[in-house]
Amino acid sequence: MKTDLALIGMEKGRQYETIITTKNCENIKNAAPIGVICAGRDKILNRIFKGSQTLENIISQREFIVNITHNPELFTVSTIGKLPQDYFSEDNSLKCADAYFKCEVISLTDAIKQSDPIKKNGAAVVIKSKVTQLMINKPTQAMNRGFGYVIESLADLSRFDMAGEDKKEEYLKKFREANRVVTKVGYREDIKAMGEIKKELIRKGYKP
């Protein structure tokens, strides 16, 4: 299989929601939902906060696997708990992943992002990696959050004129956050759609 991330819908410069699987020196496997930025046909970037098991394993082993799935259970369990070891294949990929690709670390760079919305002065590491193998188990597209935010914003917009002022302010707050995320990770079409929603809110006399 060619190591071309376009085969699973990944576009250079866009961020995708994935589950990264790693293992430590004792072969104990770990899974965590982590955003992946496509940096080219066979290159990716990650920014992972220090203190995470995923980062420790990547630094130790210098390799990891990016799993492509749309299974909400996998994202949930790997976020709030520990994914059981029998969910992993022998090669450390997830057994039920739609696709996955193996990565080897090229570089690790300390990075502090002052404007991070999660934590101020969050110490993290930017990882640049090369994709060495791509396996597609069934036709799939890597998941980008942008489209979901567009649909949610449109649903709120459809209810906007029926809402009271307090609810409208809640919708506006949600839109501002959605627009921030879409601007950061979405496709051009997603960003354009959010721009149209913003114009409509302005037309209604509000400041989104």
N, C-alpha and C positions, 0 to 999 in steps of 0.2 A: 504494500500500500504506500503510495506517495505521501511524503510528509508535507502536505499542502493543507493548511488549516482552512482554506477556502472551501474544501470539500465538506466541511461541517458548518459552513455559513459564517465563518469568522473573517472579519474585515479589519485591516490594519488600522490601528488607532482606536478601536472600539473595545469596550469592556464587557465581559460575559460572566454569568453566574455559573460556577462549577463546584464540584466537590474534589478537593485535592486529597489524595491518599499518600501516606508516607509510612516508613517503618524505622524503628530505632536499631541499635546494634544488636539487640536481643531478638530481632525479628517480630516485635510486637507492632501490630499495624494500627494506624490511626487515620481517621477521616475528618475533614473539616470543610464547610462551605467557604470558598474564597474566590473573590473576583479575579479574573485573568484578563489582562490587556493583550490583545494581539499586536505584535510588533513586526509582523512580516509573515511570509509563507511558512517559516519554520522557527519563528522566534516568539517568545512571550515575555511579559513582565508581570511581576506580582509585588505588592507592597504588604508586608505582614508585620504586625506589631510584635515587639520583643516580648518574650515570656510565654509565647504559645508553643505547644508541643509540635505543631507543624513546622514552625521555624527551626526549632531545635533539631528535628529530624532531618530537615533539608540541609542545614549547616553540617550536620554529622555525616550524612550519606551522599550529599551532593547530587541527589536525584530524587524524583518524585513522579507521580502520575496525576494527570488532570482527567477527571471523569465527566462526561457529558450525560446528563439525565434531566428529565422533567418530572421525576418522581418526588412529590412533596414529602413523603414519609422519610426518604433518605436525607433530604435537606433538614428536616425537623430533628430527627434522631441524632444526626451528626452535629447539630448545633447545641441541643440542650442535654445531650447524653453522650454515651459512647457507642458507636456502631459495633455490634457483635463481630467477633473475628470470622464467623462463618459467612459474613456478607462479602468477604474479600476472596478474590481468586488467588491462585498460587503466585502469579506475577505481581500481586498487590493492587490490581485494579478492582473495581466493584463488579461483582458477578452480573448484576442487572443493568449495568451502564449501557446506554445506547451506543456510545463510542467512548474511546479514551485515547490519550496520547502520553507517551513516556517522555520525560524531560531530563536533561542533564544541565546542571548549573554552569553558567558561563562566568557570572560575577555576582558578588554580594556587596551592596553599598548601603552604609548607614544613612538614614534619612529622617529628618524631623520636619513635619509639616505644621507650621504655626496655625494655619486656618482649618485644621482637621475638625470636622463637626462632631467627632466622637470624643476626643480628648485633646486638651491643649498640650503642646510639647510632647506629643506621643512619639516615643522612640520606636522606630520601625526599621526594617531592612527592605530595600528594593532588590529583587532577585531577577536577573536576566538569565533566561534559559534557552537552550536549543531543543527543539522537538526532534527526537531520534526515531520515533516509531508512532504511527497513527493507525488505530484499529477501529473500524466502523462495523458494529454488530447489526445495526439496522439503519435505514435512512433517517437522518436527524439533523437538526440545526442547533448550534449552541444558543443558550438562552440569554437574551439581552433584556434588561428590566424596562427599557424605554417604552415599549409598546404597551405594557401593562399599566404604566403610569398615565399614558395618553387615554386609554380606555377608562380608567378610574376618574380622571379629570373631566372627561366628557360626561360620565354618569353624574358627577356633581353639578356640572354646568346645566344639565337637563332639568335639575331640581332647583336651580338657583332662584328663579323668579318666584317660586312657591315658598321659599324659606324666609324665616324671620331674620332680623339683622344679626342676632347672635350666631345663628346657623350660617348665614352668609360669611361672617368673619371666619368661622371654622373652615368653610370651603376655601376661602382665600388663603388661609394659612396652609392648608393641605396643598393647594395649587403651587404656592411658592416653593415648598419643599420638593414637590414633584418636578417642577420646572428646573430646579437646581440639579436634581439627579439626572433628568433627561438631557440637559445641556452637557453634563459631564460624560454620560455613558451611551446615550441614545444614537440611533442612526439619524441621518439628515432629515429623513421623512418624519421621524418622531419629533425632532426639534422644530421643524416647520409647523407640524400640527399643534404643538404647544404654543407657538407664536400666534396661531390663529385663535386659539382659546383665550390667550392673553388679550388680544385685540377686542374680542367679544366682551370680556369682562370690563375693559376700559370703556367700551361703547355703552355699557350699562351704568357707567359712572363710578366705577371702583378702581382701586389702585392695586393690582395684583403683584 
